[in-house]
């Protein structure tokens, strides 16, 4: 087993390609995020606004050094973003989140594949992968349950200095 978690791989599937997010990706990622319906169940419902997206999402994604631009593998078009965060080497636990997809790619297949790619990569190091989801984000809750996550507990997460209720799901490493 490699010693340090690799936060910047390129992950390739049949439907999606995940590659490390770069500053030059802003316009393409924002184009996928600019639809208000993408954020209608998210705690930060104003994220579709350019300034809010840049300040509350993109800047933090770049700073994390663990965020990805998600592209449609067939067309190369950017369709969203996701990231790893809160890696704990001692307990071998990590979170996957900040995930969104353009509505054109909703419906399960794309999200399922990107999560499976990220989980397979994470389980090279992690024993547990966590997902924090806004309590009222039923679409994301159902989607994460479809990939095998189990509800664990409630939590409060601070976004942009504001506390929001969340639910936390987990997936344990196979075997």
PyMOL CGO cylinders between C-alpha atoms (Angstrom):
from pymol import cmd
from pymol.cgo import CYLINDER

trace = [
    CYLINDER, 0.00, 0.00, 0.00, 1.28, 3.45, -0.87, 0.3, 1, 1, 1, 1, 1, 1,
    CYLINDER, 1.28, 3.45, -0.87, 1.89, 5.58, 2.20, 0.3, 1, 1, 1, 1, 1, 1,
    CYLINDER, 1.89, 5.58, 2.20, 0.29, 8.91, 1.30, 0.3, 1, 1, 1, 1, 1, 1,
    CYLINDER, 0.29, 8.91, 1.30, -3.23, 9.40, -0.04, 0.3, 1, 1, 1, 1, 1, 1,
    CYLINDER, -3.23, 9.40, -0.04, -3.05, 10.56, -3.67, 0.3, 1, 1, 1, 1, 1, 1,
    CYLINDER, -3.05, 10.56, -3.67, -5.48, 13.49, -3.89, 0.3, 1, 1, 1, 1, 1, 1,
    CYLINDER, -5.48, 13.49, -3.89, -4.74, 14.37, -7.51, 0.3, 1, 1, 1, 1, 1, 1,
    CYLINDER, -4.74, 14.37, -7.51, -5.18, 11.30, -9.70, 0.3, 1, 1, 1, 1, 1, 1,
    CYLINDER, -5.18, 11.30, -9.70, -6.86, 11.24, -13.07, 0.3, 1, 1, 1, 1, 1, 1,
    CYLINDER, -6.86, 11.24, -13.07, -9.72, 8.73, -12.91, 0.3, 1, 1, 1, 1, 1, 1,
    CYLINDER, -9.72, 8.73, -12.91, -11.11, 7.37, -16.17, 0.3, 1, 1, 1, 1, 1, 1,
    CYLINDER, -11.11, 7.37, -16.17, -14.38, 5.53, -16.61, 0.3, 1, 1, 1, 1, 1, 1,
    CYLINDER, -14.38, 5.53, -16.61, -16.61, 4.65, -19.55, 0.3, 1, 1, 1, 1, 1, 1,
    CYLINDER, -16.61, 4.65, -19.55, -18.89, 7.64, -18.91, 0.3, 1, 1, 1, 1, 1, 1,
    CYLINDER, -18.89, 7.64, -18.91, -16.78, 10.15, -16.96, 0.3, 1, 1, 1, 1, 1, 1,
    CYLINDER, -16.78, 10.15, -16.96, -13.26, 11.46, -16.66, 0.3, 1, 1, 1, 1, 1, 1,
    CYLINDER, -13.26, 11.46, -16.66, -12.13, 13.08, -13.41, 0.3, 1, 1, 1, 1, 1, 1,
    CYLINDER, -12.13, 13.08, -13.41, -8.96, 15.15, -13.50, 0.3, 1, 1, 1, 1, 1, 1,
    CYLINDER, -8.96, 15.15, -13.50, -7.45, 17.59, -11.00, 0.3, 1, 1, 1, 1, 1, 1,
    CYLINDER, -7.45, 17.59, -11.00, -9.24, 20.96, -11.06, 0.3, 1, 1, 1, 1, 1, 1,
    CYLINDER, -9.24, 20.96, -11.06, -7.24, 23.93, -12.32, 0.3, 1, 1, 1, 1, 1, 1,
    CYLINDER, -7.24, 23.93, -12.32, -7.84, 27.69, -12.37, 0.3, 1, 1, 1, 1, 1, 1,
    CYLINDER, -7.84, 27.69, -12.37, -8.42, 27.56, -16.13, 0.3, 1, 1, 1, 1, 1, 1,
    CYLINDER, -8.42, 27.56, -16.13, -11.46, 25.29, -15.52, 0.3, 1, 1, 1, 1, 1, 1,
    CYLINDER, -11.46, 25.29, -15.52, -13.57, 28.05, -13.97, 0.3, 1, 1, 1, 1, 1, 1,
    CYLINDER, -13.57, 28.05, -13.97, -15.72, 28.93, -17.01, 0.3, 1, 1, 1, 1, 1, 1,
    CYLINDER, -15.72, 28.93, -17.01, -16.45, 25.31, -17.92, 0.3, 1, 1, 1, 1, 1, 1,
    CYLINDER, -16.45, 25.31, -17.92, -17.22, 24.25, -14.34, 0.3, 1, 1, 1, 1, 1, 1,
    CYLINDER, -17.22, 24.25, -14.34, -19.32, 27.35, -13.77, 0.3, 1, 1, 1, 1, 1, 1,
    CYLINDER, -19.32, 27.35, -13.77, -21.31, 26.63, -16.95, 0.3, 1, 1, 1, 1, 1, 1,
    CYLINDER, -21.31, 26.63, -16.95, -22.33, 23.30, -15.37, 0.3, 1, 1, 1, 1, 1, 1,
    CYLINDER, -22.33, 23.30, -15.37, -23.12, 25.04, -12.06, 0.3, 1, 1, 1, 1, 1, 1,
    CYLINDER, -23.12, 25.04, -12.06, -25.04, 28.05, -13.37, 0.3, 1, 1, 1, 1, 1, 1,
    CYLINDER, -25.04, 28.05, -13.37, -28.42, 26.28, -13.37, 0.3, 1, 1, 1, 1, 1, 1,
    CYLINDER, -28.42, 26.28, -13.37, -30.41, 27.23, -10.22, 0.3, 1, 1, 1, 1, 1, 1,
    CYLINDER, -30.41, 27.23, -10.22, -32.08, 23.80, -10.21, 0.3, 1, 1, 1, 1, 1, 1,
    CYLINDER, -32.08, 23.80, -10.21, -28.71, 22.14, -9.55, 0.3, 1, 1, 1, 1, 1, 1,
    CYLINDER, -28.71, 22.14, -9.55, -28.67, 23.91, -6.16, 0.3, 1, 1, 1, 1, 1, 1,
    CYLINDER, -28.67, 23.91, -6.16, -32.39, 23.98, -5.26, 0.3, 1, 1, 1, 1, 1, 1,
    CYLINDER, -32.39, 23.98, -5.26, -32.00, 21.39, -2.45, 0.3, 1, 1, 1, 1, 1, 1,
    CYLINDER, -32.00, 21.39, -2.45, -28.49, 22.41, -1.41, 0.3, 1, 1, 1, 1, 1, 1,
    CYLINDER, -28.49, 22.41, -1.41, -27.97, 24.51, 1.75, 0.3, 1, 1, 1, 1, 1, 1,
    CYLINDER, -27.97, 24.51, 1.75, -26.19, 27.21, -0.35, 0.3, 1, 1, 1, 1, 1, 1,
    CYLINDER, -26.19, 27.21, -0.35, -28.99, 27.73, -2.87, 0.3, 1, 1, 1, 1, 1, 1,
    CYLINDER, -28.99, 27.73, -2.87, -27.38, 30.84, -4.36, 0.3, 1, 1, 1, 1, 1, 1,
    CYLINDER, -27.38, 30.84, -4.36, -24.39, 28.91, -5.69, 0.3, 1, 1, 1, 1, 1, 1,
    CYLINDER, -24.39, 28.91, -5.69, -25.65, 29.24, -9.25, 0.3, 1, 1, 1, 1, 1, 1,
    CYLINDER, -25.65, 29.24, -9.25, -24.72, 32.94, -9.13, 0.3, 1, 1, 1, 1, 1, 1,
    CYLINDER, -24.72, 32.94, -9.13, -21.30, 33.58, -10.65, 0.3, 1, 1, 1, 1, 1, 1,
    CYLINDER, -21.30, 33.58, -10.65, -19.79, 35.53, -7.71, 0.3, 1, 1, 1, 1, 1, 1,
    CYLINDER, -19.79, 35.53, -7.71, -21.23, 33.18, -5.09, 0.3, 1, 1, 1, 1, 1, 1,
    CYLINDER, -21.23, 33.18, -5.09, -19.99, 30.14, -7.01, 0.3, 1, 1, 1, 1, 1, 1,
    CYLINDER, -19.99, 30.14, -7.01, -16.51, 31.60, -7.36, 0.3, 1, 1, 1, 1, 1, 1,
    CYLINDER, -16.51, 31.60, -7.36, -16.29, 32.72, -3.72, 0.3, 1, 1, 1, 1, 1, 1,
    CYLINDER, -16.29, 32.72, -3.72, -18.14, 29.88, -1.97, 0.3, 1, 1, 1, 1, 1, 1,
    CYLINDER, -18.14, 29.88, -1.97, -17.14, 26.94, -4.15, 0.3, 1, 1, 1, 1, 1, 1,
    CYLINDER, -17.14, 26.94, -4.15, -14.41, 27.37, -6.75, 0.3, 1, 1, 1, 1, 1, 1,
    CYLINDER, -14.41, 27.37, -6.75, -11.84, 29.21, -4.63, 0.3, 1, 1, 1, 1, 1, 1,
    CYLINDER, -11.84, 29.21, -4.63, -12.11, 26.57, -1.91, 0.3, 1, 1, 1, 1, 1, 1,
    CYLINDER, -12.11, 26.57, -1.91, -12.00, 23.76, -4.45, 0.3, 1, 1, 1, 1, 1, 1,
    CYLINDER, -12.00, 23.76, -4.45, -8.71, 25.04, -5.86, 0.3, 1, 1, 1, 1, 1, 1,
    CYLINDER, -8.71, 25.04, -5.86, -7.26, 25.63, -2.39, 0.3, 1, 1, 1, 1, 1, 1,
    CYLINDER, -7.26, 25.63, -2.39, -8.15, 22.08, -1.34, 0.3, 1, 1, 1, 1, 1, 1,
    CYLINDER, -8.15, 22.08, -1.34, -5.75, 20.60, -3.89, 0.3, 1, 1, 1, 1, 1, 1,
    CYLINDER, -5.75, 20.60, -3.89, -8.11, 17.62, -4.00, 0.3, 1, 1, 1, 1, 1, 1,
    CYLINDER, -8.11, 17.62, -4.00, -10.92, 18.78, -6.30, 0.3, 1, 1, 1, 1, 1, 1,
    CYLINDER, -10.92, 18.78, -6.30, -11.73, 17.48, -9.76, 0.3, 1, 1, 1, 1, 1, 1,
    CYLINDER, -11.73, 17.48, -9.76, -13.29, 18.71, -12.94, 0.3, 1, 1, 1, 1, 1, 1,
    CYLINDER, -13.29, 18.71, -12.94, -15.70, 16.03, -14.17, 0.3, 1, 1, 1, 1, 1, 1,
    CYLINDER, -15.70, 16.03, -14.17, -16.03, 15.60, -17.93, 0.3, 1, 1, 1, 1, 1, 1,
    CYLINDER, -16.03, 15.60, -17.93, -18.33, 13.51, -20.07, 0.3, 1, 1, 1, 1, 1, 1,
    CYLINDER, -18.33, 13.51, -20.07, -15.93, 10.86, -21.45, 0.3, 1, 1, 1, 1, 1, 1,
    CYLINDER, -15.93, 10.86, -21.45, -17.70, 10.76, -24.83, 0.3, 1, 1, 1, 1, 1, 1,
    CYLINDER, -17.70, 10.76, -24.83, -17.81, 14.50, -25.52, 0.3, 1, 1, 1, 1, 1, 1,
    CYLINDER, -17.81, 14.50, -25.52, -15.10, 15.97, -23.29, 0.3, 1, 1, 1, 1, 1, 1,
    CYLINDER, -15.10, 15.97, -23.29, -17.59, 18.56, -22.03, 0.3, 1, 1, 1, 1, 1, 1,
    CYLINDER, -17.59, 18.56, -22.03, -17.18, 19.57, -18.37, 0.3, 1, 1, 1, 1, 1, 1,
    CYLINDER, -17.18, 19.57, -18.37, -20.26, 18.43, -16.45, 0.3, 1, 1, 1, 1, 1, 1,
    CYLINDER, -20.26, 18.43, -16.45, -19.42, 19.10, -12.80, 0.3, 1, 1, 1, 1, 1, 1,
    CYLINDER, -19.42, 19.10, -12.80, -16.97, 18.86, -9.94, 0.3, 1, 1, 1, 1, 1, 1,
    CYLINDER, -16.97, 18.86, -9.94, -16.25, 16.81, -6.83, 0.3, 1, 1, 1, 1, 1, 1,
    CYLINDER, -16.25, 16.81, -6.83, -13.46, 16.41, -4.28, 0.3, 1, 1, 1, 1, 1, 1,
    CYLINDER, -13.46, 16.41, -4.28, -11.88, 14.44, -1.48, 0.3, 1, 1, 1, 1, 1, 1,
    CYLINDER, -11.88, 14.44, -1.48, -11.49, 16.18, 1.88, 0.3, 1, 1, 1, 1, 1, 1,
    CYLINDER, -11.49, 16.18, 1.88, -10.80, 15.63, 5.58, 0.3, 1, 1, 1, 1, 1, 1,
    CYLINDER, -10.80, 15.63, 5.58, -8.36, 12.74, 5.12, 0.3, 1, 1, 1, 1, 1, 1,
    CYLINDER, -8.36, 12.74, 5.12, -7.44, 11.31, 8.52, 0.3, 1, 1, 1, 1, 1, 1,
    CYLINDER, -7.44, 11.31, 8.52, -4.34, 9.16, 8.17, 0.3, 1, 1, 1, 1, 1, 1,
    CYLINDER, -4.34, 9.16, 8.17, -4.61, 7.81, 11.72, 0.3, 1, 1, 1, 1, 1, 1,
    CYLINDER, -4.61, 7.81, 11.72, -8.11, 6.39, 11.29, 0.3, 1, 1, 1, 1, 1, 1,
    CYLINDER, -8.11, 6.39, 11.29, -7.82, 5.96, 7.50, 0.3, 1, 1, 1, 1, 1, 1,
    CYLINDER, -7.82, 5.96, 7.50, -11.03, 7.86, 6.81, 0.3, 1, 1, 1, 1, 1, 1,
    CYLINDER, -11.03, 7.86, 6.81, -11.80, 10.42, 4.10, 0.3, 1, 1, 1, 1, 1, 1,
    CYLINDER, -11.80, 10.42, 4.10, -14.81, 12.37, 2.84, 0.3, 1, 1, 1, 1, 1, 1,
    CYLINDER, -14.81, 12.37, 2.84, -16.06, 12.64, -0.71, 0.3, 1, 1, 1, 1, 1, 1,
    CYLINDER, -16.06, 12.64, -0.71, -18.29, 15.60, -1.43, 0.3, 1, 1, 1, 1, 1, 1,
    CYLINDER, -18.29, 15.60, -1.43, -18.87, 19.02, -2.89, 0.3, 1, 1, 1, 1, 1, 1,
    CYLINDER, -18.87, 19.02, -2.89, -20.18, 17.00, -5.82, 0.3, 1, 1, 1, 1, 1, 1,
    CYLINDER, -20.18, 17.00, -5.82, -22.49, 18.39, -8.45, 0.3, 1, 1, 1, 1, 1, 1,
    CYLINDER, -22.49, 18.39, -8.45, -23.40, 17.41, -11.98, 0.3, 1, 1, 1, 1, 1, 1,
    CYLINDER, -23.40, 17.41, -11.98, -25.12, 19.37, -14.72, 0.3, 1, 1, 1, 1, 1, 1,
    CYLINDER, -25.12, 19.37, -14.72, -28.78, 18.39, -15.01, 0.3, 1, 1, 1, 1, 1, 1,
    CYLINDER, -28.78, 18.39, -15.01, -28.07, 16.93, -18.45, 0.3, 1, 1, 1, 1, 1, 1,
    CYLINDER, -28.07, 16.93, -18.45, -26.19, 14.17, -16.62, 0.3, 1, 1, 1, 1, 1, 1,
    CYLINDER, -26.19, 14.17, -16.62, -28.59, 13.45, -13.78, 0.3, 1, 1, 1, 1, 1, 1,
    CYLINDER, -28.59, 13.45, -13.78, -30.31, 10.10, -13.50, 0.3, 1, 1, 1, 1, 1, 1,
    CYLINDER, -30.31, 10.10, -13.50, -27.79, 7.89, -11.80, 0.3, 1, 1, 1, 1, 1, 1,
    CYLINDER, -27.79, 7.89, -11.80, -25.37, 6.43, -14.33, 0.3, 1, 1, 1, 1, 1, 1,
    CYLINDER, -25.37, 6.43, -14.33, -22.85, 9.28, -14.33, 0.3, 1, 1, 1, 1, 1, 1,
    CYLINDER, -22.85, 9.28, -14.33, -22.98, 9.87, -10.58, 0.3, 1, 1, 1, 1, 1, 1,
    CYLINDER, -22.98, 9.87, -10.58, -22.73, 6.14, -9.87, 0.3, 1, 1, 1, 1, 1, 1,
    CYLINDER, -22.73, 6.14, -9.87, -19.65, 5.78, -12.05, 0.3, 1, 1, 1, 1, 1, 1,
    CYLINDER, -19.65, 5.78, -12.05, -17.87, 8.84, -10.67, 0.3, 1, 1, 1, 1, 1, 1,
    CYLINDER, -17.87, 8.84, -10.67, -18.53, 7.67, -7.10, 0.3, 1, 1, 1, 1, 1, 1,
    CYLINDER, -18.53, 7.67, -7.10, -17.32, 4.13, -7.91, 0.3, 1, 1, 1, 1, 1, 1,
    CYLINDER, -17.32, 4.13, -7.91, -14.11, 5.55, -9.44, 0.3, 1, 1, 1, 1, 1, 1,
    CYLINDER, -14.11, 5.55, -9.44, -13.53, 7.76, -6.40, 0.3, 1, 1, 1, 1, 1, 1,
    CYLINDER, -13.53, 7.76, -6.40, -14.34, 4.97, -3.94, 0.3, 1, 1, 1, 1, 1, 1,
    CYLINDER, -14.34, 4.97, -3.94, -12.02, 2.48, -5.66, 0.3, 1, 1, 1, 1, 1, 1,
    CYLINDER, -12.02, 2.48, -5.66, -9.23, 5.06, -5.53, 0.3, 1, 1, 1, 1, 1, 1,
    CYLINDER, -9.23, 5.06, -5.53, -9.93, 6.04, -1.89, 0.3, 1, 1, 1, 1, 1, 1,
    CYLINDER, -9.93, 6.04, -1.89, -10.02, 2.44, -0.69, 0.3, 1, 1, 1, 1, 1, 1,
    CYLINDER, -10.02, 2.44, -0.69, -6.38, 2.04, -1.69, 0.3, 1, 1, 1, 1, 1, 1,
    CYLINDER, -6.38, 2.04, -1.69, -5.77, 3.90, 1.62, 0.3, 1, 1, 1, 1, 1, 1,
    CYLINDER, -5.77, 3.90, 1.62, -9.06, 4.41, 3.44, 0.3, 1, 1, 1, 1, 1, 1,
    CYLINDER, -9.06, 4.41, 3.44, -11.11, 2.06, 5.60, 0.3, 1, 1, 1, 1, 1, 1,
    CYLINDER, -11.11, 2.06, 5.60, -14.14, 4.37, 5.59, 0.3, 1, 1, 1, 1, 1, 1,
    CYLINDER, -14.14, 4.37, 5.59, -15.44, 6.99, 3.17, 0.3, 1, 1, 1, 1, 1, 1,
    CYLINDER, -15.44, 6.99, 3.17, -17.87, 9.59, 4.52, 0.3, 1, 1, 1, 1, 1, 1,
    CYLINDER, -17.87, 9.59, 4.52, -20.44, 11.74, 2.70, 0.3, 1, 1, 1, 1, 1, 1,
    CYLINDER, -20.44, 11.74, 2.70, -21.93, 14.88, 4.30, 0.3, 1, 1, 1, 1, 1, 1,
    CYLINDER, -21.93, 14.88, 4.30, -25.20, 15.94, 2.66, 0.3, 1, 1, 1, 1, 1, 1,
    CYLINDER, -25.20, 15.94, 2.66, -27.55, 18.80, 3.43, 0.3, 1, 1, 1, 1, 1, 1,
    CYLINDER, -27.55, 18.80, 3.43, -30.46, 17.37, 5.40, 0.3, 1, 1, 1, 1, 1, 1,
    CYLINDER, -30.46, 17.37, 5.40, -33.03, 18.57, 2.86, 0.3, 1, 1, 1, 1, 1, 1,
    CYLINDER, -33.03, 18.57, 2.86, -31.07, 17.43, -0.19, 0.3, 1, 1, 1, 1, 1, 1,
    CYLINDER, -31.07, 17.43, -0.19, -33.22, 14.38, -0.89, 0.3, 1, 1, 1, 1, 1, 1,
    CYLINDER, -33.22, 14.38, -0.89, -31.90, 13.97, -4.43, 0.3, 1, 1, 1, 1, 1, 1,
    CYLINDER, -31.90, 13.97, -4.43, -28.30, 13.58, -3.17, 0.3, 1, 1, 1, 1, 1, 1,
    CYLINDER, -28.30, 13.58, -3.17, -29.37, 11.39, -0.26, 0.3, 1, 1, 1, 1, 1, 1,
    CYLINDER, -29.37, 11.39, -0.26, -31.14, 8.96, -2.59, 0.3, 1, 1, 1, 1, 1, 1,
    CYLINDER, -31.14, 8.96, -2.59, -28.21, 9.01, -5.02, 0.3, 1, 1, 1, 1, 1, 1,
    CYLINDER, -28.21, 9.01, -5.02, -25.65, 8.15, -2.35, 0.3, 1, 1, 1, 1, 1, 1,
    CYLINDER, -25.65, 8.15, -2.35, -27.85, 5.36, -1.01, 0.3, 1, 1, 1, 1, 1, 1,
    CYLINDER, -27.85, 5.36, -1.01, -27.94, 3.90, -4.55, 0.3, 1, 1, 1, 1, 1, 1,
    CYLINDER, -27.94, 3.90, -4.55, -24.15, 3.53, -4.49, 0.3, 1, 1, 1, 1, 1, 1,
    CYLINDER, -24.15, 3.53, -4.49, -24.28, 1.65, -1.19, 0.3, 1, 1, 1, 1, 1, 1,
    CYLINDER, -24.28, 1.65, -1.19, -23.83, 4.34, 1.47, 0.3, 1, 1, 1, 1, 1, 1,
    CYLINDER, -23.83, 4.34, 1.47, -25.60, 3.90, 4.81, 0.3, 1, 1, 1, 1, 1, 1,
    CYLINDER, -25.60, 3.90, 4.81, -26.93, 6.69, 7.01, 0.3, 1, 1, 1, 1, 1, 1,
    CYLINDER, -26.93, 6.69, 7.01, -24.67, 7.16, 10.04, 0.3, 1, 1, 1, 1, 1, 1,
    CYLINDER, -24.67, 7.16, 10.04, -25.65, 10.31, 11.94, 0.3, 1, 1, 1, 1, 1, 1,
    CYLINDER, -25.65, 10.31, 11.94, -26.72, 13.94, 11.86, 0.3, 1, 1, 1, 1, 1, 1,
    CYLINDER, -26.72, 13.94, 11.86, -24.18, 16.78, 11.92, 0.3, 1, 1, 1, 1, 1, 1,
    CYLINDER, -24.18, 16.78, 11.92, -23.92, 20.53, 11.60, 0.3, 1, 1, 1, 1, 1, 1,
    CYLINDER, -23.92, 20.53, 11.60, -21.67, 21.80, 8.80, 0.3, 1, 1, 1, 1, 1, 1,
    CYLINDER, -21.67, 21.80, 8.80, -20.51, 25.39, 8.40, 0.3, 1, 1, 1, 1, 1, 1,
    CYLINDER, -20.51, 25.39, 8.40, -20.67, 26.77, 4.86, 0.3, 1, 1, 1, 1, 1, 1,
    CYLINDER, -20.67, 26.77, 4.86, -19.66, 30.36, 4.26, 0.3, 1, 1, 1, 1, 1, 1,
    CYLINDER, -19.66, 30.36, 4.26, -19.79, 31.06, 7.99, 0.3, 1, 1, 1, 1, 1, 1,
    CYLINDER, -19.79, 31.06, 7.99, -23.36, 29.75, 8.32, 0.3, 1, 1, 1, 1, 1, 1,
    CYLINDER, -23.36, 29.75, 8.32, -24.23, 26.48, 10.07, 0.3, 1, 1, 1, 1, 1, 1,
    CYLINDER, -24.23, 26.48, 10.07, -26.51, 24.03, 8.26, 0.3, 1, 1, 1, 1, 1, 1,
    CYLINDER, -26.51, 24.03, 8.26, -27.97, 20.68, 9.35, 0.3, 1, 1, 1, 1, 1, 1,
    CYLINDER, -27.97, 20.68, 9.35, -26.50, 17.74, 7.45, 0.3, 1, 1, 1, 1, 1, 1,
    CYLINDER, -26.50, 17.74, 7.45, -26.80, 13.98, 7.42, 0.3, 1, 1, 1, 1, 1, 1,
    CYLINDER, -26.80, 13.98, 7.42, -23.70, 11.83, 7.26, 0.3, 1, 1, 1, 1, 1, 1,
    CYLINDER, -23.70, 11.83, 7.26, -23.44, 8.58, 5.31, 0.3, 1, 1, 1, 1, 1, 1,
    CYLINDER, -23.44, 8.58, 5.31, -20.61, 6.06, 5.19, 0.3, 1, 1, 1, 1, 1, 1,
    CYLINDER, -20.61, 6.06, 5.19, -19.24, 3.30, 3.04, 0.3, 1, 1, 1, 1, 1, 1,
    CYLINDER, -19.24, 3.30, 3.04, -16.75, 0.85, 4.52, 0.3, 1, 1, 1, 1, 1, 1,
    CYLINDER, -16.75, 0.85, 4.52, -13.90, -0.61, 2.51, 0.3, 1, 1, 1, 1, 1, 1,
    CYLINDER, -13.90, -0.61, 2.51, -14.71, -3.97, 0.98, 0.3, 1, 1, 1, 1, 1, 1,
    CYLINDER, -14.71, -3.97, 0.98, -13.50, -7.11, 2.72, 0.3, 1, 1, 1, 1, 1, 1,
]
cmd.load_cgo(trace, "trace")
